């Protein structure tokens, strides 16, 4: 029956139904004018006209069956990539609404949203399921999910209903038989799958098939059921924990670190305080942000609700406490006069006093109504900061704030050595060209040399007067350079373990060092905004490259040694001629580049924020092409290729350093994890 016929019949039922008058609103649900008409239709047999009577259980069962069959339809039903995006990172709000309506017409949209509703009412109203013609069994539901669970979630995301997915799964859990072990276990896993990924799937639907499956636990039923859906360009998935963590929600929105959280007295709100100078209010039942409180001029360190839940106090390093009306989100008091940062706040049980604790250990008491002061009372156990592959790609070294260096086998992802000896954070690691030595640089002011095969410490190189932040071997392996916060670069002979040169001239921390391919030049980058070029044999400075307007964070020579790239906190990347010291090109970027190297695949620089096209550079034809997908790098919360977002990284897997070799990407995370992903 087409829409014209349906509308013609509906016009005759206006006495008992509210029918939309505007055809464009044909998706608006029909409603009965009075509840008595519903009672007339659904009454027990013999209580009204049986010729008009509707069997509620049978009708809901029939509608459930039709909804599931509509979603399973081979042509025009649910499927992977319904909008033919072929773009794993495409945001939902960038997909044309007309396209979505074409692939999910009203009947399919209805089926996607309402099949669980009809199943619920079918099973609630049922008296004898054997008499139901369209009975839907637990096995039918499980069969549907085994083929279409991810497709169903994709459709929910596309129509903007992903927020309802966990409630729909909860409803299904309440309906199934205790005998349906397979379905019960699947729904339990599906619930966790949705809770952990609802946010990113709502934003980018196609991440269901990459990030969501990729970072699910090893034993996840959903992961194992749909692992064939992972993109073919990912050849080996990273090893994950065996089970879901107990975390229910991950609330994201702050731009910097979160310093404190607090629940409201009734548990309906959660407040978070952040270094981004804001306080945010969240609905803990849905994980949604409901309010953003702005006004502080510096980091917010703590928050507290009043006993009645009508006020929120926030304390900041701007030396103020602010009180907020939670109904309006407006600031109602600003408590000033603190001579130091405010470290903590607390309301009295009756809400008539507010205490603030200062960093000088004093406590002040305030009247929250008037704002007046009433009294003054006198694991890697830590972040991974650097990772680097051995020349043959058989080892990965990771440096951590837990004072250790660990060696990993990228093929098995197993830790093979734990190198202990440093007395402070380890900032950098580097392999010698032959892979027989590993150098590590630390905040304990030393460089240590290790045998990476047996894990034996060869020597402690002492001489710097401050933290050592970077180390690099010369390409011929005859020298080791170390850069320090003491403003110097030192050159060492790895064979004799002796210092051979001390390069002085920078006027601030030295951030990075790099040798030219022929080992005849050494470049050093500093917080003094300059790059200096040195003769490593004589220790003489041969060039000073000036032009950056902030710290220089990374440097790299081109494979032929004729170009030098430098990246700075001034958000520029510059190309230089190291022979003349002339700047050849300046590239302006949107954020700070901290990793830079010349590509072997074209006239590009590979950086932590993406691939940058440059002039004056053509890769050497003789170079072996080992990193065939090197353009896949980490940018913010994503693994990207060019301008395309490929895989969204959950917060616990976002790296603070990364390395790539032989198509293996290693991510060093702040949690201490090292994650490996193999690309095709």
C-alpha positions as CSV (number, residue, x, y, z in Angstrom):
1,X,0.0,0.0,0.0
2,X,1.5,3.3,-1.0
3,X,1.4,6.6,1.0
4,X,-1.5,8.0,-1.0
5,X,-3.7,5.1,-0.2
6,X,-2.7,5.1,3.5
7,X,-3.5,8.8,3.8
8,X,-6.9,8.3,2.1
9,X,-7.9,5.6,4.6
10,X,-6.6,7.6,7.6
11,X,-8.8,10.6,6.7
12,X,-11.8,8.4,7.5
13,X,-10.5,7.7,11.0
14,X,-10.1,11.3,12.2
15,X,-12.9,10.7,14.7
16,X,-10.7,8.3,16.7
17,X,-7.1,9.1,15.6
18,X,-5.0,12.2,15.6
19,X,-3.7,12.2,12.0
20,X,-1.0,14.7,10.9
21,X,-2.5,17.2,8.5
22,X,0.8,18.0,6.7
23,X,2.1,15.2,4.4
24,X,5.7,16.1,5.2
25,X,5.1,15.1,8.8
26,X,4.1,11.6,7.8
27,X,6.7,10.1,10.1
28,X,4.9,11.6,13.2
29,X,3.3,8.7,15.2
30,X,-0.5,8.3,15.1
31,X,-2.3,8.7,18.4
32,X,-5.8,7.8,19.6
33,X,-8.0,10.6,20.5
34,X,-9.2,8.9,23.7
35,X,-7.9,6.0,25.7
36,X,-11.3,4.3,25.5
37,X,-10.7,3.6,21.8
38,X,-7.6,1.7,22.7
39,X,-9.5,-0.2,25.4
40,X,-12.2,-1.0,22.8
41,X,-9.6,-2.5,20.4
42,X,-7.6,-4.4,23.0
43,X,-10.4,-5.6,25.3
44,X,-10.8,-9.3,26.2
45,X,-12.7,-11.5,23.8
46,X,-16.5,-11.1,24.4
47,X,-16.3,-7.6,26.0
48,X,-16.8,-5.7,22.7
49,X,-17.0,-6.3,19.0
50,X,-14.8,-9.2,18.2
51,X,-14.6,-8.1,14.6
52,X,-12.6,-5.1,15.6
53,X,-10.7,-6.6,18.5
54,X,-6.8,-6.6,18.2
55,X,-4.8,-9.4,20.0
56,X,-2.0,-7.2,21.5
57,X,0.5,-10.1,22.0
58,X,0.0,-11.5,18.6
59,X,0.2,-8.0,17.0
60,X,3.4,-7.1,18.8
61,X,4.9,-10.4,17.9
62,X,3.9,-9.9,14.2
63,X,5.5,-6.4,14.3
64,X,8.6,-7.7,15.9
65,X,8.9,-10.3,13.2
66,X,8.3,-7.8,10.4
67,X,10.9,-5.4,12.0
68,X,13.6,-8.0,12.2
69,X,12.8,-9.3,8.6
70,X,13.0,-5.7,7.4
71,X,16.4,-5.1,8.9
72,X,17.6,-8.5,7.6
73,X,16.5,-7.8,4.0
74,X,19.3,-8.6,1.6
75,X,18.5,-5.6,-0.6
76,X,17.9,-2.4,1.4
77,X,18.3,-3.8,4.8
78,X,21.1,-3.3,7.4
79,X,24.7,-3.7,6.2
80,X,28.2,-2.5,6.8
81,X,28.9,1.1,5.5
82,X,25.3,1.8,4.6
83,X,26.1,5.2,3.2
84,X,29.1,3.9,1.2
85,X,31.5,6.2,3.0
86,X,34.6,4.1,2.7
87,X,35.9,6.5,5.3
88,X,36.5,5.1,8.7
89,X,36.8,8.5,10.4
90,X,33.9,10.4,8.7
91,X,31.9,12.3,11.3
92,X,28.2,11.6,11.4
93,X,27.4,15.4,11.2
94,X,29.4,15.6,7.9
95,X,27.2,12.9,6.2
96,X,24.6,14.3,4.0
97,X,21.1,13.9,5.6
98,X,19.6,13.1,2.2
99,X,21.9,10.2,1.9
100,X,21.0,8.9,5.3
101,X,17.3,9.1,4.5
102,X,17.8,7.3,1.3
103,X,19.6,4.3,2.8
104,X,17.4,4.3,6.0
105,X,13.9,5.1,4.8
106,X,11.1,5.5,7.4
107,X,10.1,1.8,7.5
108,X,13.7,0.7,8.2
109,X,14.2,3.5,10.7
110,X,11.1,2.4,12.5
111,X,12.2,-1.2,12.6
112,X,15.7,-0.2,13.9
113,X,14.3,1.8,16.7
114,X,11.2,-0.1,17.7
115,X,11.7,-3.9,17.3
116,X,12.8,-4.2,20.9
117,X,9.7,-2.2,22.1
118,X,7.4,-4.6,20.2
119,X,9.3,-7.7,21.5
120,X,9.0,-6.3,25.1
121,X,5.2,-5.9,24.8
122,X,4.7,-9.1,23.1
123,X,6.4,-11.0,25.9
124,X,4.7,-9.0,28.6
125,X,1.2,-9.6,27.2
126,X,1.7,-13.2,26.2
127,X,-0.2,-15.9,28.0
128,X,0.7,-18.9,25.9
129,X,3.6,-18.4,23.4
130,X,2.7,-21.7,21.6
131,X,-0.5,-19.9,20.4
132,X,1.5,-17.0,19.0
133,X,1.8,-17.3,15.2
134,X,4.8,-14.9,14.9
135,X,6.6,-16.0,18.1
136,X,10.2,-14.7,18.2
137,X,12.5,-17.0,20.1
138,X,15.8,-16.2,21.9
139,X,17.6,-18.1,19.2
140,X,16.0,-15.8,16.5
141,X,17.4,-12.8,18.4
142,X,20.8,-14.4,18.7
143,X,20.9,-15.3,15.0
144,X,20.0,-11.7,14.1
145,X,22.8,-10.3,16.3
146,X,25.4,-12.7,15.1
147,X,25.0,-11.2,11.6
148,X,23.7,-7.7,12.2
149,X,24.7,-6.4,15.6
150,X,27.3,-4.0,14.3
151,X,25.1,-3.0,11.4
152,X,22.2,-2.3,13.9
153,X,24.5,0.0,15.9
154,X,25.7,1.7,12.8
155,X,22.1,2.4,11.8
156,X,21.3,3.7,15.3
157,X,24.3,6.1,15.0
158,X,23.3,7.3,11.6
159,X,19.8,8.2,12.7
160,X,21.1,9.9,15.8
161,X,19.8,7.3,18.3
162,X,23.1,5.7,19.5
163,X,22.3,7.1,23.0
164,X,19.4,4.6,23.2
165,X,21.4,1.6,22.4
166,X,22.5,0.6,25.9
167,X,18.9,0.9,27.2
168,X,17.6,-1.3,24.4
169,X,20.2,-4.0,25.3
170,X,19.2,-3.7,29.0
171,X,15.6,-4.3,27.9
172,X,16.6,-7.4,26.0
173,X,18.5,-8.7,29.0
174,X,15.3,-8.4,31.0
175,X,13.3,-10.4,28.5
176,X,15.4,-13.4,27.6
177,X,15.1,-16.8,29.2
178,X,17.7,-17.9,31.8
179,X,18.2,-21.0,29.6
180,X,19.5,-18.8,26.7
181,X,23.2,-19.0,27.9
182,X,24.7,-17.9,24.5
183,X,22.4,-14.9,24.1
184,X,22.7,-13.9,27.7
185,X,26.5,-13.9,27.5
186,X,26.5,-12.0,24.3
187,X,24.1,-9.3,25.6
188,X,26.3,-8.9,28.7
189,X,29.4,-8.4,26.4
190,X,27.4,-6.2,24.0
191,X,26.4,-3.9,26.9
192,X,30.1,-3.3,27.8
193,X,31.0,-2.9,24.1
194,X,28.4,-0.1,23.8
195,X,29.3,1.6,27.1
196,X,32.9,1.8,26.1
197,X,32.3,2.9,22.5
198,X,29.0,4.8,22.4
199,X,30.7,8.2,22.3
200,X,33.0,7.6,19.4
201,X,30.4,5.6,17.4
202,X,27.9,8.4,17.9
203,X,30.5,10.7,16.4
204,X,32.0,8.5,13.7
205,X,29.8,5.5,13.0
206,X,32.3,3.5,11.0
207,X,34.7,3.3,14.0
208,X,32.5,0.4,15.0
209,X,34.6,-1.7,12.6
210,X,38.1,-0.4,13.5
211,X,38.6,1.2,16.9
212,X,35.7,-0.4,18.8
213,X,36.7,-4.0,17.8
214,X,40.4,-3.3,17.8
215,X,40.5,-2.2,21.4
216,X,37.9,-4.6,22.9
217,X,39.3,-7.2,25.3
218,X,40.8,-10.5,24.1
219,X,37.9,-12.6,25.4
220,X,35.1,-10.2,24.2
221,X,32.4,-12.1,22.4
222,X,31.7,-9.1,20.2
223,X,35.4,-8.8,19.2
224,X,35.7,-12.5,18.3
225,X,32.4,-12.6,16.6
226,X,33.2,-9.7,14.3
227,X,37.0,-9.7,14.0
228,X,36.7,-10.3,10.3
229,X,35.2,-6.8,10.0
230,X,38.5,-5.2,11.0
231,X,40.0,-3.3,8.1
232,X,42.2,-5.4,5.9
233,X,45.1,-2.9,6.2
234,X,45.4,-3.9,9.9
235,X,47.2,-7.2,9.7
236,X,47.7,-7.9,13.4
237,X,45.6,-6.4,16.2
238,X,47.1,-5.2,19.4
239,X,47.1,-7.4,22.4
240,X,44.4,-6.3,24.9
241,X,43.5,-7.1,28.5
242,X,41.5,-10.3,28.7
243,X,38.3,-8.8,30.2
244,X,36.4,-5.5,30.3
245,X,37.6,-3.1,32.9
246,X,35.0,-2.1,35.5
247,X,34.8,1.4,34.0
248,X,31.3,2.4,33.0
249,X,31.8,5.8,31.4
250,X,34.6,7.8,30.1
251,X,33.6,11.5,30.3
252,X,35.5,13.6,27.8
253,X,35.3,17.3,27.2
254,X,37.9,19.0,29.2
255,X,40.9,20.4,27.3
256,X,43.5,19.7,30.0
257,X,43.9,17.4,33.0
258,X,41.0,16.8,35.4
259,X,42.0,17.6,39.0
260,X,39.0,16.6,41.0
261,X,35.5,15.1,40.8
262,X,32.4,15.1,43.2
263,X,28.9,13.6,43.1
264,X,25.9,15.7,44.1
265,X,24.1,14.6,47.3
266,X,21.3,12.9,45.2
267,X,23.8,11.3,42.9
268,X,22.2,12.8,39.8
269,X,25.1,15.1,38.9
270,X,28.9,14.7,38.8
271,X,31.1,17.8,38.8
272,X,34.7,17.8,37.4
273,X,37.4,20.4,38.0
274,X,40.1,20.9,35.4
275,X,43.3,22.6,34.6
276,X,41.5,24.1,31.6
277,X,40.0,26.6,34.1
278,X,36.5,25.1,33.8
279,X,34.1,23.0,35.9
280,X,31.8,20.7,34.0
281,X,28.6,19.0,35.2
282,X,27.7,15.6,33.9
283,X,24.7,13.2,34.0
284,X,26.3,10.0,35.4
285,X,23.3,7.9,34.2
286,X,23.9,8.9,30.5
287,X,27.5,10.1,30.5
288,X,26.4,13.4,28.9
289,X,27.7,16.9,29.8
290,X,24.9,19.1,31.1
291,X,26.7,22.3,32.1
292,X,30.0,24.1,31.6
293,X,30.9,26.6,34.3
294,X,33.4,29.2,33.2
295,X,34.9,32.1,35.2
296,X,38.1,31.0,36.8
297,X,41.4,32.5,35.6
298,X,43.6,29.5,36.3
299,X,43.5,25.8,37.0
300,X,40.5,24.5,39.1
301,X,41.7,22.1,41.7
302,X,38.7,20.9,43.6
303,X,34.8,21.1,43.8
304,X,32.2,20.5,46.5
305,X,28.4,20.4,46.5
306,X,26.4,22.0,49.2
307,X,24.3,19.5,51.3
308,X,21.1,20.5,49.6
309,X,22.7,20.2,46.2
310,X,21.7,23.7,45.1
311,X,25.2,25.2,45.2
312,X,28.6,24.1,43.9
313,X,31.9,25.5,45.2
314,X,35.0,25.4,43.1
315,X,38.5,26.3,44.2
316,X,41.3,27.5,42.0
317,X,44.9,28.4,41.7
318,X,43.7,31.9,40.8
319,X,43.3,32.3,44.6
320,X,39.5,32.4,44.6
321,X,36.6,30.2,45.5
322,X,33.5,30.5,43.4
323,X,29.9,29.5,44.2
324,X,27.6,28.4,41.4
325,X,23.8,28.1,41.2
326,X,23.3,24.7,39.7
327,X,19.8,25.5,38.4
328,X,21.0,28.4,36.3
329,X,24.7,27.6,35.9
330,X,25.4,31.2,37.1
331,X,28.2,32.3,39.4
332,X,26.6,33.7,42.6
333,X,29.6,34.4,44.8
334,X,33.3,35.0,44.3
335,X,35.3,34.5,47.5
336,X,38.5,36.6,47.3
337,X,41.3,37.4,49.7
338,X,43.3,34.1,49.6
339,X,47.0,34.8,49.4
340,X,47.8,31.4,48.0
341,X,46.3,28.8,45.7
342,X,43.1,27.2,47.1
343,X,43.7,23.4,47.5
344,X,40.4,22.2,48.9
345,X,36.8,23.3,49.8
346,X,34.1,21.7,52.0
347,X,30.6,22.7,53.1
348,X,29.5,22.1,56.7
349,X,26.8,19.5,57.2
350,X,24.1,22.2,57.5
351,X,25.4,24.1,54.6
352,X,25.9,27.3,56.6
353,X,29.7,27.4,56.3
354,X,32.2,26.8,53.6
355,X,35.8,25.9,54.4
356,X,38.7,26.6,52.0
357,X,42.2,25.1,52.5
358,X,45.2,27.1,51.1
359,X,48.5,25.8,49.8
360,X,50.1,27.6,52.8
361,X,48.2,25.1,55.1
362,X,45.8,27.7,56.4
363,X,42.0,27.2,56.5
364,X,39.4,29.9,56.0
365,X,35.7,29.8,56.8
366,X,33.1,31.6,54.8
367,X,29.4,32.4,54.8
368,X,28.2,31.0,51.4
369,X,25.1,33.2,51.4
370,X,26.9,36.6,51.9
371,X,30.3,35.6,50.6
372,X,32.0,37.0,53.7
373,X,34.9,35.4,55.5
374,X,34.0,34.5,59.1
375,X,37.2,33.0,60.3
376,X,40.8,32.2,59.4
377,X,42.4,29.1,61.0
378,X,46.1,29.4,61.4
379,X,53.6,0.6,37.6
380,X,56.1,0.6,33.5
381,X,54.7,1.8,36.6
382,X,54.6,5.3,35.1
383,X,54.4,7.2,31.8
384,X,56.4,6.0,28.8
385,X,58.2,9.0,27.3
386,X,60.1,7.5,24.4
387,X,60.1,4.4,22.2
388,X,62.5,3.4,19.5
389,X,63.0,0.3,17.3
390,X,66.3,-1.5,16.9
391,X,67.9,-1.3,13.4
392,X,66.7,-4.8,12.5
393,X,63.2,-4.2,14.0
394,X,63.5,-7.2,16.3
395,X,63.5,-5.1,19.5
396,X,61.6,-2.1,20.8
397,X,63.1,0.0,23.7
398,X,60.8,2.1,25.8
399,X,61.9,4.7,28.4
400,X,59.7,5.5,31.3
401,X,59.2,7.8,34.3
402,X,59.4,4.6,36.5
403,X,63.2,5.0,36.0
404,X,63.5,1.9,33.8
405,X,64.1,1.0,30.2
406,X,62.2,-2.0,28.9
407,X,62.9,-4.1,25.8
408,X,60.1,-5.7,23.9
409,X,59.8,-8.3,21.1
410,X,57.5,-6.6,18.6
411,X,56.6,-9.9,17.0
412,X,55.3,-11.5,20.2
413,X,54.7,-8.2,22.1
414,X,56.4,-9.7,25.1
415,X,58.8,-7.9,27.4
416,X,62.2,-9.5,27.1
417,X,64.4,-7.2,29.3
418,X,63.9,-4.8,32.1
419,X,66.9,-2.5,32.4
420,X,67.2,-0.9,35.8
421,X,69.9,1.4,37.1
422,X,68.8,5.0,36.6
423,X,67.8,7.1,39.6
424,X,65.2,9.3,37.9
425,X,63.0,9.5,34.9
426,X,64.4,8.1,31.7
427,X,63.9,10.7,28.9
428,X,65.3,9.1,25.8
429,X,66.7,5.9,24.2
430,X,68.7,5.2,21.1
431,X,70.2,2.0,19.5
432,X,73.7,2.0,17.9
433,X,73.6,1.5,14.1
434,X,74.6,-2.2,14.5
435,X,72.1,-2.8,17.3
436,X,74.7,-4.0,19.8
437,X,74.4,-1.0,22.1
438,X,71.5,0.8,23.6
439,X,71.9,4.3,25.1
440,X,69.5,5.8,27.7
441,X,69.3,9.4,28.9
442,X,67.9,10.3,32.3
443,X,66.9,13.1,34.6
444,X,69.6,11.6,36.9
445,X,72.1,13.5,34.7
446,X,73.6,10.4,33.2
447,X,73.7,8.4,30.0
448,X,73.9,4.7,30.3
449,X,75.0,2.1,27.8
450,X,73.5,-1.3,27.7
451,X,73.9,-4.6,25.9
452,X,70.3,-5.1,24.6
453,X,70.8,-8.8,24.1
454,X,71.6,-9.8,27.7
455,X,70.4,-6.6,29.4
456,X,73.8,-5.9,30.9
457,X,74.7,-2.3,31.8
458,X,78.0,-1.5,30.2
459,X,78.8,1.9,31.6
460,X,77.4,5.1,33.2
461,X,78.5,8.2,31.3
462,X,78.7,11.1,33.8
463,X,79.4,14.7,33.1
464,X,76.2,16.6,32.5
465,X,75.1,19.0,35.3
466,X,71.3,18.6,34.6
467,X,68.8,16.3,33.0
468,X,69.8,14.5,29.8
469,X,66.8,14.7,27.4
470,X,68.2,13.3,24.1
471,X,70.8,10.8,22.8
472,X,71.8,9.7,19.3
473,X,74.5,7.6,17.7
474,X,76.4,8.8,14.7
475,X,75.6,6.7,11.5
476,X,79.1,5.2,11.6
477,X,78.6,4.2,15.3
478,X,81.8,5.9,16.4
479,X,80.2,8.7,18.4
480,X,77.3,9.2,20.8
481,X,75.8,12.6,21.3
482,X,73.8,13.6,24.4
483,X,71.8,16.8,24.9
484,X,71.1,18.3,28.3
485,X,69.1,20.9,30.2
486,X,72.6,22.2,31.3
487,X,72.7,23.9,27.8
488,X,75.4,21.6,26.4
489,X,75.9,18.8,24.0
490,X,78.5,16.1,24.9
491,X,80.1,13.7,22.5
492,X,81.2,10.3,23.7
493,X,83.2,7.4,22.3
494,X,81.0,4.4,22.8
495,X,83.9,2.0,22.6
496,X,86.0,3.7,25.3
497,X,83.0,5.2,27.1
498,X,85.0,8.5,27.3
499,X,83.8,12.1,26.7
500,X,85.6,13.4,23.6
501,X,83.8,16.8,23.1
502,X,81.7,19.3,25.1
503,X,79.8,21.6,22.7
504,X,78.9,24.9,24.4
505,X,77.0,27.8,22.9
506,X,73.3,27.4,23.5
507,X,71.7,29.7,26.1
508,X,68.8,27.3,27.2
509,X,67.9,23.6,27.3
510,X,69.0,21.5,24.4
511,X,66.0,19.5,23.2
512,X,67.3,17.4,20.3
513,X,70.4,16.3,18.4
514,X,70.9,14.7,15.0
515,X,73.9,13.6,12.9
516,X,74.1,14.1,9.2
517,X,74.1,10.8,7.2
518,X,77.9,11.0,6.7
519,X,78.5,11.7,10.4
520,X,80.4,15.0,9.5
521,X,77.8,17.3,11.0
522,X,75.8,17.4,14.2
523,X,72.7,19.5,14.6
524,X,71.4,20.6,18.0
525,X,68.0,22.2,18.7
526,X,67.3,24.3,21.8
527,X,64.8,26.3,23.8
528,X,66.9,29.3,22.9
529,X,65.0,29.3,19.5
530,X,68.0,28.3,17.5
531,X,69.5,25.3,15.7
532,X,73.3,25.0,15.8
533,X,75.5,22.9,13.5
534,X,78.8,21.5,14.8
535,X,81.8,19.7,13.5
536,X,81.8,16.7,15.7
537,X,85.5,16.0,15.2
538,X,86.8,19.5,16.2
539,X,83.8,20.5,18.4
540,X,83.6,23.8,16.5
541,X,80.3,25.5,15.7
542,X,79.9,25.9,11.9
543,X,76.4,27.4,11.6
544,X,73.7,29.0,13.7
545,X,70.2,28.7,12.2
546,X,68.0,31.5,13.4
547,X,64.3,32.2,12.5
548,X,62.1,30.3,14.9
549,X,60.2,32.3,17.5
550,X,60.0,29.6,20.2
551,X,61.6,26.4,21.4
552,X,62.9,24.1,18.7
553,X,61.6,20.6,19.5
554,X,62.8,18.3,16.7
555,X,65.3,18.2,13.9
556,X,66.2,15.8,11.1
557,X,68.6,15.6,8.2
558,X,67.4,14.4,4.7
559,X,68.9,11.1,3.6
560,X,71.4,12.8,1.3
561,X,72.3,15.3,4.1
562,X,71.6,18.3,1.8
563,X,68.5,19.5,3.9
564,X,67.8,19.9,7.5
565,X,64.2,20.1,8.9
566,X,63.4,21.8,12.3
567,X,60.1,21.9,14.1
568,X,59.3,24.5,16.8
569,X,56.7,25.4,19.4
570,X,56.1,28.5,17.2
571,X,54.0,26.1,15.1
572,X,56.3,26.2,12.1
573,X,58.5,23.6,10.4
574,X,61.4,25.0,8.5
575,X,63.8,23.6,5.9
576,X,67.4,24.7,5.8
577,X,70.5,24.3,3.7
578,X,73.0,23.1,6.2
579,X,75.9,24.1,4.0
580,X,74.9,27.7,3.8
581,X,72.7,28.1,6.8
582,X,69.9,29.6,4.6
583,X,66.2,29.0,5.3
584,X,64.6,27.5,2.2
585,X,61.0,27.0,3.3
586,X,58.7,27.7,6.2
587,X,55.6,25.6,6.8
588,X,52.9,26.9,9.2
589,X,51.0,24.2,11.1
590,X,48.0,24.1,13.5
591,X,49.9,22.6,16.5
592,X,53.4,21.9,17.8
593,X,55.4,19.3,15.9
594,X,57.6,17.2,18.2
595,X,58.6,14.4,15.7
596,X,59.9,15.0,12.3
597,X,61.6,12.9,9.6
598,X,62.1,12.8,5.8
599,X,59.9,10.4,3.9
600,X,61.3,7.7,1.6
601,X,58.1,7.7,-0.4
602,X,57.9,11.2,-1.8
603,X,58.6,14.9,-1.1
604,X,57.2,14.8,2.4
605,X,58.0,15.3,6.0
606,X,56.5,12.8,8.4
607,X,55.5,14.3,11.7
608,X,53.3,13.6,14.7
609,X,50.5,15.8,13.3
610,X,50.5,14.4,9.8
611,X,52.4,14.4,6.5
612,X,53.7,17.7,5.2
613,X,54.6,18.3,1.6
614,X,57.9,20.1,1.1
615,X,59.9,21.7,-1.7
616,X,63.6,21.1,-2.6
617,X,63.5,17.4,-1.6
618,X,63.3,14.3,-3.7
619,X,63.9,10.9,-2.0
620,X,66.9,8.9,-3.1
621,X,65.8,6.2,-5.6
622,X,68.3,3.7,-4.1
623,X,66.7,3.9,-0.6
624,X,64.9,0.7,0.4
625,X,61.2,1.2,0.9
626,X,60.6,-0.5,4.3
627,X,57.9,1.7,5.8
628,X,55.2,1.3,3.1
629,X,52.5,2.8,5.3
630,X,54.6,5.2,7.3
631,X,52.1,7.9,6.6
632,X,49.9,6.3,9.3
633,X,50.8,8.3,12.4
634,X,49.3,9.5,15.6
635,X,47.5,12.8,15.7
636,X,45.7,13.8,18.8
637,X,43.0,11.1,19.4
638,X,43.4,9.4,16.0
639,X,45.7,7.3,13.9
640,X,45.6,9.2,10.6
641,X,46.8,8.8,7.0
642,X,47.2,12.2,5.4
643,X,43.9,14.0,6.2
644,X,41.9,10.8,6.8
645,X,41.1,9.6,10.3
646,X,41.6,5.8,10.4
647,X,41.4,4.6,14.0
648,X,40.1,6.5,17.0
649,X,42.3,5.8,20.1
650,X,40.5,5.3,23.4
651,X,42.0,7.5,26.1
652,X,44.0,4.8,27.8
653,X,45.8,4.0,24.5
654,X,46.6,7.5,23.4
655,X,50.4,7.7,23.1
656,X,52.9,10.3,24.4
657,X,55.4,8.8,22.0
658,X,55.5,6.4,19.1
659,X,57.8,4.6,16.7
660,X,57.2,2.9,13.3
661,X,59.3,0.3,11.5
662,X,58.6,-2.6,9.1
663,X,54.9,-1.6,9.1
664,X,54.7,-2.1,12.9
665,X,53.4,0.9,14.9
666,X,54.4,1.0,18.6
667,X,52.6,3.4,20.9
668,X,54.0,4.3,24.3
669,X,51.2,5.3,26.7
670,X,51.0,7.4,29.9
671,X,49.6,4.3,31.7
672,X,52.9,2.4,31.0
673,X,51.4,0.3,28.2
674,X,53.3,-0.3,25.0
675,X,50.8,-1.2,22.2
676,X,51.8,-2.8,18.8
677,X,49.7,-2.6,15.6
678,X,50.8,-4.3,12.4
679,X,49.7,-2.7,9.1
680,X,49.6,-4.3,5.7
